[in-house]
Amino acid sequence: MSDPIDGADPPMTTERWHLVSEVLAAALEQPASERETFLGRTCGDDAALRREVESLIDALPEGEDLFELPAASLFELPTDGEIPSLVGARVGPYRLTRELGQGGMGTVYEAVRDDDQFRKRVALKMIRPGRETSLVLRRFRYEREILAGLDHPNIAALYDGGVTEDGHPYFAMEFVEGRPIDAYCAECRLALRDRLALFGSVCSAVQYAHRNLVVHRDLKPSNILVTADGAVKLLDFGIAKLLSEGAAGERTGLTQAGFHAMTPEYASPEQVRGAPITTASDVYSLGVVLFELLTGGRPFALEHLSPADVVRTICEEEPPRPSTAVAQRPSHPGFVEAPRRLQSTLAGELDTIVLMALRKEPSRRYASVEQLGEDLRRYLAGLPVLAQRPTAAYRLRKFVARHRAGAAAVALMVPTLLGGIVATVSQARRAELERAKAQEVNTFLRGMLKSVDPAERGRDVTVAQVLDEAARRVERLSARPELESELRTTIGSTYLALGLYDKAETHLRRALQLEPGLSGAGSIQVARRMRDLAGVYHRRGEQGKAERLYRDALELARRRLGSGDAETASFTDDLAQVYQDEGDLAQAERLGREALAIRRRVLGNAHPDVAASLNNVAVVLGQRGEYAAAESLQREALKVIRQVRGPEHPEVANALSSVAGILYYQGKFTAADSFFLPALAMRRKLLGPEHPDYAWTLLSYATSLYDRGDYAGAAARTREVLQLRGKTLPDEHLVVSGSLLYLGRSLDHLKDFERAEDALRDCLDLRRKYLPPGHWLIAAAQSVLGEHYTLVGNYPAAERELVSGYEGLRAARGEDHPRTQEARTSLIAMYQKWGKPDKAAKYR
């Protein structure tokens, strides 16, 4: 059946909707008897425009716009009874699994997509039966088209929208598991500064929506959720015009009586008066939310007031200062600060910031949400805030607060000289410390390099030998923890790049142990050291340890830098890659896209980090089998990195190799070669034939040769990689075991069974030695060894390895993973060849 809200008129773009809104507003100002003449004159030959405006006017109760009526009149709207539950029903492609709550105009359900394409949890909102007026249906279409353009990591995405077979519209939105921001702050007992940093993410998301011409109009804590990992998610952007009340339990006070277009406790004066709504209204609502986060209560108590008193209070009464509100409360549960300290902290700038957001006149508030967020950032940085009068005394106090040590030394000097002198002293001191530190690092490096002089140790001095000597020397720096931490980080990261994971762990763990004493337990430097150590676990396959460290590091980064910072995006991307390796592709894609969105917004499209995010999301899509989408992202990443780095660069070679890989997975071998071969040539030229990155690309190419049946070519390439074993490739490097695996498989096809078994056994032994028990790569090696035993007719050995390999892959990667299915097929084939169909049947 056709969608009743989709007609043949021109598409309702943002620009078109603004035109309709302007004509509608002007028409409503005309006497009813003159509107037809006015519309004929204004719309001219645009018949579709006239139809849109006339249909909206016809849908209004007594010619008024339901969504712009003064607040008091909305108390008289009729209410319906409870909506019968539809749990278990199918709505479009979605199956409703549970009811989340009822609001004034609809019901919210948790649902899953259930059409055999994929299963995805969503929050699905259905309009209450009887509310499907022409106005509601048209606004549904407008909002669906506008909101489809919103793409921000802190905004819950609108996935889908439609109309059921019996004509009820619905929205399908991102399902967010989180707590309202006020409850989250209280339950976690967040410090005041951490609450402000979290609120900064809210401002970023709202400002993004404003730039895209969307005004929320119902900002409140229940529409601002915080997930378990501390990420902010805003709900119902723009949909407040249609589904204004959200889930059950969110309606409080007079909302239950019919406040359908807003929540009165958070509504701006212009909303309750029915005046035109602008972005300033969202600034006011954010001011209320901020007041609540800083004090534990709202500016006005409206629960027991009449509608007229609600309007008078919001429009006429001045809100109290947050510091005054805190002083009047008997207790402050959920705050880490003591009551007096909390009051003292709020007094002054925070009072001024909140009250500026809550001014009655829109023109006297912050000009934008961005200004509000910037003032909070300036407060946290100790800089003068825009809301405060910029007197000389005020600016001097702020300067002294930021430079207490230097200011105390020159407190009796003329104030006009204070800034320059303190800044000069501070900068000179920092420069002197950095020079001393650099000199010590240089002295250390000179001594390290001298100790491995080829004249003394021979020409074949390796990087690993240089590092081993550095590791011995760094043990002598225990009295200089700052220098020791920096050098251990460098040494550990280099060991990691060489695949020497145990040595890397030793140094990076020690650097992490030192850092809290150097920069503080909750510093961003600690987060960076945690990230370094997590990288060892990640590369070594200890994904549980890696995930925990990456999570802790990301939480610290979000608290210290904010959710929208470029470095926070890097922490987010790291965690996404762990989820990818664990097989949790939904989480991997969510975090990968979050990192990509932050990087695009902060860094622009032409940045190597954007290319890295594009690649990482593409890898997840490729693992899902969404090859076309993955290829598109990989090609975009290649375009970006070429633009930034030029035609020849190691990162360009990485991108070429990635495009080759996705083409290879699609069976486009010739096209893949056109990327593999230039990538190999570029890496060999830029990095040399013994570099581990060159070896990785060589193994990838060998894999593609194997899959197209060129077993001799695959064996030759893997042998080339294995020539580096013991030189630039230690045994624990995954490229060694991977090359042994594909060498063995290739030799099996070439009927060289004895050497094939040696290679496959060597592969399995290395993986068992260097990877944690239960790692999927161990199971994969067992399965391939089992296939070899099947070929040579050693069925008992084949059964042992194939069963163990299949069970290990199923536990580590899941029943539906392609590698698990391949192992299962090999197991069934072995039993059939062995003549044991009854055992084969157990695995069908």
Residue pairs with C-beta under 8 A, 6 or more apart in sequence:
1 165
3 162
3 163
4 137
4 163
4 167
5 137
5 138
5 140
5 141
5 163
5 169
6 141
9 48
9 51
9 52
10 16
10 48
11 145
12 20
12 141
12 142
12 145
13 145
14 145
14 146
14 149
14 213
17 142
17 146
18 213
19 49
20 49
20 52
20 53
20 56
23 39
23 42
23 43
23 49
23 53
24 53
24 56
24 57
24 65
25 276
26 38
26 42
27 35
27 38
27 39
27 42
27 53
27 57
28 57
28 63
28 64
28 65
30 38
32 63
35 57
39 50
39 53
39 54
40 50
43 49
43 50
43 53
52 138
55 134
55 138
56 65
56 134
56 135
56 138
57 63
58 134
59 133
59 134
59 135
59 136
59 138
60 66
60 135
66 135
66 260
66 261
67 139
67 241
67 261
68 261
68 274
68 276
68 277
69 261
69 274
70 272
70 273
70 274
70 311
71 259
71 261
71 262
71 264
71 267
71 271
71 272
71 273
71 274
71 307
71 310
71 311
72 272
72 307
72 308
72 310
72 311
73 274
74 258
74 259
74 260
74 261
75 254
75 257
75 258
75 259
75 307
76 258
77 258
77 260
79 104
79 258
80 128
80 129
80 130
80 131
82 102
83 102
83 106
83 107
83 128
83 129
85 99
85 107
86 96
86 107
86 109
86 126
87 96
87 97
87 98
87 99
87 109
88 95
88 96
88 97
89 95
89 96
90 96
90 114
91 111
91 124
91 126
91 164
91 170
92 160
92 162
92 164
92 170
92 172
93 113
93 114
93 115
93 117
93 160
94 111
94 112
94 113
94 114
94 122
94 124
94 172
95 111
95 112
95 113
95 114
96 109
96 110
96 111
96 124
97 109
97 110
97 111
97 112
98 109
98 110
99 107
99 108
99 109
99 110
100 108
100 109
100 110
100 123
100 247
100 248
101 107
101 108
101 246
101 247
101 248
101 249
101 250
102 108
102 247
102 248
103 243
103 244
103 245
103 246
103 247
103 248
103 250
103 251
104 128
104 244
104 245
104 251
104 255
104 258
104 259
104 260
105 127
105 128
105 131
105 136
105 242
105 243
105 244
105 245
105 260
106 125
106 126
106 127
106 128
106 131
106 243
107 125
107 126
107 128
108 123
108 124
108 125
108 246
108 247
108 248
109 123
109 124
109 125
109 126
110 121
110 122
110 123
110 124
110 175
111 121
111 122
111 123
111 124
111 172
112 119
112 120
112 121
112 122
113 119
113 120
113 122
120 159
120 586
121 175
122 159
122 160
122 172
122 173
122 174
122 175
123 156
123 172
123 173
123 174
123 175
123 176
123 235
124 170
124 171
124 172
124 173
125 170
125 171
125 173
125 239
125 243
126 164
126 168
126 169
126 170
127 136
127 140
127 168
127 169
127 170
127 242
127 243
129 168
132 167
132 168
132 169
136 169
136 242
137 169
139 241
139 242
140 161
140 169
140 171
140 242
143 238
143 239
143 241
143 242
144 158
144 161
144 171
146 212
146 213
146 214
146 238
147 158
147 214
147 237
147 238
147 239
148 158
149 212
150 157
150 158
150 208
150 209
150 212
150 214
150 237
151 157
151 597
152 204
152 205
152 208
152 209
152 597
152 601
153 231
153 563
153 564
153 593
153 594
153 597
153 598
154 201
154 202
154 204
154 205
154 231
154 232
154 233
154 234
154 563
154 564
155 205
155 208
155 209
155 233
155 234
155 237
156 173
156 174
156 176
156 225
156 233
156 234
156 235
156 236
156 237
157 173
157 174
158 171
158 172
158 173
158 174
158 237
159 172
159 173
159 174
160 171
160 172
161 169
161 170
161 171
161 172
162 169
162 170
163 169
163 170
164 170
171 239
171 243
173 235
174 233
176 225
176 227
176 233
176 235
177 227
177 228
178 184
178 225
178 226
178 227
178 228
178 231
178 233
179 187
179 225
179 226
180 221
180 222
180 224
180 225
180 226
181 198
181 199
181 202
181 221
181 224
181 225
181 226
181 232
181 289
181 293
182 221
182 289
182 292
182 293
183 221
184 190
184 225
184 226
185 195
185 198
185 293
185 334
186 296
186 333
186 334
186 335
187 334
189 334
189 335
189 336
190 198
190 336
191 336
191 337
192 294
192 335
192 337
192 342
192 345
192 346
193 380
194 559
195 293
195 294
196 376
196 379
196 380
197 380
197 558
197 559
197 560
197 562
198 226
198 230
198 232
199 289
199 290
199 293
199 376
200 373
200 376
200 377
200 562
200 564
201 231
201 232
201 562
201 563
201 564
202 224
202 232
202 234
202 286
202 289
203 286
203 369
203 370
203 372
203 373
203 376
204 373
204 562
204 563
204 564
205 232
205 234
206 216
206 219
206 234
206 282
206 286
206 369
207 368
207 369
207 370
207 373
208 601
209 215
209 216
209 237
209 238
210 279
210 282
210 368
210 369
214 237
214 238
215 238
215 277
215 278
215 279
215 281
215 282
216 223
216 234
216 236
216 237
216 238
216 240
216 282
216 285
217 238
217 240
217 241
217 244
217 261
217 262
217 271
217 277
217 281
217 282
217 285
218 236
218 240
218 244
218 246
218 262
218 263
218 266
218 285
219 234
219 266
219 282
219 285
219 286
219 289
220 250
220 263
220 265
220 266
220 285
220 288
220 289
221 289
221 292
222 246
222 247
222 250
223 234
223 235
223 236
223 246
224 232
224 233
224 234
224 235
224 289
225 232
225 233
225 234
225 235
226 232
226 233
227 233
229 551
229 554
229 555
230 555
230 558
230 559
230 563
231 558
231 563
231 594
232 563
235 246
236 243
236 246
240 261
240 262
241 261
244 260
244 261
244 262
244 263
245 251
245 255
245 260
245 263
250 263
251 263
252 263
252 265
252 303
253 264
253 265
253 302
253 303
253 304
254 264
254 302
254 303
254 305
254 307
254 310
255 263
255 264
257 307
259 267
261 271
262 271
262 272
264 272
264 302
264 310
264 314
265 288
265 298
265 300
265 302
266 285
266 288
266 289
267 285
267 314
268 277
268 280
268 281
268 284
268 285
268 314
268 362
269 275
269 284
269 314
269 315
269 360
270 276
270 277
270 278
270 280
270 281
270 362
271 277
271 281
272 310
272 311
272 314
272 315
273 311
273 315
278 362
279 368
279 369
280 362
280 363
280 365
281 362
282 369
283 357
283 362
283 365
283 366
283 368
283 369
283 372
284 357
284 358
284 359
284 362
284 365
286 357
286 369
286 372
287 354
287 356
287 357
287 358
287 365
287 372
288 298
288 299
288 358
290 353
290 354
290 357
291 297
291 298
291 299
291 319
291 322
291 325
291 354
291 358
292 298
294 322
294 326
294 346
294 350
294 354
295 322
295 325
295 326
295 329
295 346
296 326
296 329
296 332
296 333
296 334
296 335
297 325
297 329
299 319
299 320
299 325
299 358
300 313
300 314
300 317
300 319
302 310
302 313
302 314
305 313
315 360
316 360
318 360
319 355
319 358
320 328
321 346
321 347
321 351
321 354
321 355
322 346
322 350
322 351
322 354
323 343
323 344
323 346
323 347
323 348
323 350
323 351
326 332
326 339
326 342
326 343
326 346
327 339
327 343
329 339
331 339
332 339
332 342
335 342
337 345
349 379
349 385
349 387
349 388
350 379
352 385
352 387
352 388
353 372
353 375
353 376
353 379
353 385
353 387
355 387
356 364
356 365
356 366
356 387
357 365
357 366
357 372
358 365
359 365
366 372
366 375
366 386
366 387
371 386
374 386
375 385
375 386
375 387
378 384
378 385
378 386
379 385
382 398
382 401
382 402
383 398
383 402
384 390
384 394
384 395
384 398
388 394
392 415
396 415
396 418
399 407
399 418
399 419
399 422
400 407
400 418
403 422
403 423
403 426
406 421
406 422
406 423
406 425
406 426
407 418
407 422
409 425
410 417
410 418
410 421
410 422
413 421
437 482
437 483
437 486
440 480
440 483
441 483
441 486
441 487
444 470
444 473
444 474
444 477
444 483
444 487
447 473
448 466
448 469
448 470
448 473
449 466
451 469
451 473
452 461
452 465
452 466
452 469
454 461
457 465
462 727
462 728
463 494
463 498
463 728
464 498
464 500
464 730
467 491
467 494
467 495
467 498
467 500
467 503
470 487
470 491
471 491
471 503
471 506
471 507
474 484
474 487
474 488
474 491
474 507
477 483
477 484
477 487
478 484
481 514
481 517
481 518
482 518
484 510
484 511
484 514
485 510
485 511
485 514
485 515
485 518
485 529
486 511
488 507
488 508
488 510
488 511
488 514
489 507
489 508
489 511
489 529
489 532
491 507
492 503
492 504
492 505
492 506
492 507
492 508
492 511
492 532
492 536
493 504
493 508
493 532
495 501
495 503
495 504
495 507
496 504
496 508
496 535
496 536
496 539
497 692
498 692
498 728
498 730
498 733
499 539
499 692
499 729
499 730
499 732
499 733
499 734
499 735
500 730
500 732
501 536
501 539
501 540
501 732
501 770
502 732
504 536
505 533
505 536
505 537
505 540
508 529
508 532
508 533
508 535
508 536
509 533
511 529
511 532
511 533
512 526
512 529
512 530
512 532
512 533
515 523
515 525
515 526
515 529
516 523
516 526
518 525
519 525
519 526
520 526
522 556
522 559
522 560
523 556
523 560
524 556
524 557
524 560
524 561
524 567
526 556
527 552
527 553
527 554
527 556
527 557
527 560
527 571
528 553
530 549
530 550
530 552
530 553
530 556
531 549
531 550
531 553
531 571
531 574
533 549
534 545
534 546
534 549
534 550
534 553
534 574
534 578
535 546
535 574
537 543
537 545
537 546
537 549
538 546
538 550
538 574
538 577
538 578
538 581
539 734
540 732
540 770
540 771
540 772
541 581
541 771
541 772
541 775
541 777
542 772
543 578
543 581
543 582
546 578
547 575
547 578
547 579
547 582
550 571
550 574
550 575
550 578
551 575
553 571
553 574
554 568
554 571
554 572
554 574
554 575
557 565
557 567
557 568
557 571
558 568
561 567
561 568
562 568
563 598
564 598
564 601
564 602
565 598
565 602
566 598
566 599
566 602
566 603
566 609
568 598
569 594
569 595
569 596
569 598
569 599
569 602
569 609
569 613
570 595
570 609
572 591
572 594
572 595
572 598
573 591
573 592
573 595
573 612
573 613
573 616
575 591
576 587
576 588
576 589
576 590
576 591
576 592
576 594
576 595
576 616
576 620
577 588
577 592
577 616
579 585
579 587
579 588
579 591
580 588
580 592
580 616
580 619
580 620
580 623
583 812
583 813
583 814
583 817
585 620
585 623
585 624
588 620
589 617
589 620
589 621
592 613
592 616
592 617
592 620
593 617
595 613
595 616
596 610
596 613
596 614
596 617
599 607
599 609
599 610
599 613
600 610
603 609
603 610
604 610
605 640
606 640
606 643
606 644
607 640
607 644
608 640
608 641
608 644
608 645
608 651
610 640
611 637
611 638
611 640
611 641
611 644
611 651
611 655
612 637
614 633
614 634
614 636
614 637
614 640
615 633
615 634
615 637
615 654
615 655
615 658
617 633
618 629
618 630
618 631
618 632
618 633
618 634
618 637
618 658
618 662
619 630
619 658
621 627
621 629
621 630
621 633
622 630
622 661
622 662
622 665
627 662
627 665
627 666
630 662
631 659
631 662
631 663
631 666
634 655
634 658
634 659
634 662
635 659
637 655
637 658
638 652
638 655
638 656
638 658
638 659
641 649
641 651
641 652
641 654
641 655
642 652
642 655
645 651
645 652
646 652
648 682
648 685
648 686
649 686
650 682
650 683
650 686
650 687
650 693
652 682
653 678
653 679
653 682
653 683
653 686
653 693
653 697
654 679
654 693
656 675
656 676
656 678
656 679
656 682
657 675
657 676
657 679
657 696
657 697
657 700
659 675
660 672
660 673
660 674
660 675
660 676
660 679
660 700
660 701
660 704
661 672
661 700
663 669
663 671
663 672
663 675
664 672
664 676
664 700
664 703
664 704
664 707
669 704
669 707
669 708
672 704
673 704
676 697
676 700
676 701
676 704
677 701
679 697
680 694
680 697
680 698
680 701
683 691
683 693
683 694
683 697
684 694
687 693
687 694
688 694
690 724
690 727
690 728
691 728
692 724
692 728
692 729
692 733
692 735
695 721
695 724
695 728
695 729
695 735
695 739
696 735
698 717
698 720
698 721
699 717
699 718
699 721
699 735
699 738
699 739
699 742
701 717
702 713
702 714
702 717
702 718
702 721
702 739
702 742
703 714
703 742
705 711
705 713
705 714
705 717
706 714
706 742
706 745
706 746
711 746
711 747
711 749
711 750
712 746
712 750
714 742
714 743
714 745
714 746
715 743
715 746
715 747
715 750
718 739
718 740
718 742
718 743
718 746
719 743
721 729
721 735
721 736
721 739
722 736
722 739
722 740
722 743
725 731
725 736
729 735
729 736
730 736
731 766
731 769
731 770
732 766
732 769
732 770
734 777
736 766
737 763
737 766
737 767
737 770
737 777
737 781
738 763
740 759
740 760
740 762
740 763
740 766
741 759
741 760
741 763
741 780
741 781
741 784
743 756
743 759
744 756
744 757
744 758
744 759
744 760
744 763
744 784
744 785
744 788
745 756
745 760
745 784
745 787
746 756
747 753
747 755
747 756
747 759
748 756
748 787
748 788
748 791
753 788
753 791
753 792
756 788
757 785
757 788
757 792
760 781
760 784
760 785
760 788
761 785
763 781
763 784
763 785
764 778
764 781
764 782
764 785
767 775
767 777
767 778
767 781
768 778
771 777
771 778
774 808
774 811
774 812
775 812
776 808
776 809
776 812
776 813
776 819
778 808
779 804
779 805
779 806
779 807
779 808
779 809
779 811
779 812
779 823
780 805
780 809
780 819
780 823
781 805
782 801
782 802
782 804
782 805
782 808
783 801
783 802
783 805
783 806
783 809
783 822
783 823
783 826
784 805
785 801
785 805
786 797
786 798
786 799
786 800
786 801
786 802
786 803
786 805
786 826
786 827
786 830
787 798
787 802
787 826
787 830
788 798
789 795
789 797
789 798
789 801
790 798
790 802
790 826
790 829
790 830
790 833
795 830
795 833
795 834
798 830
798 834
799 830
799 831
799 834
802 823
802 826
802 827
802 830
803 827
805 823
806 820
806 823
806 824
806 827
806 843
809 817
809 819
809 820
809 823
810 820
813 819
813 820
814 820
815 821
824 843
827 840
827 843
828 840
828 843
828 844
831 837
831 839
831 840
831 843
832 840
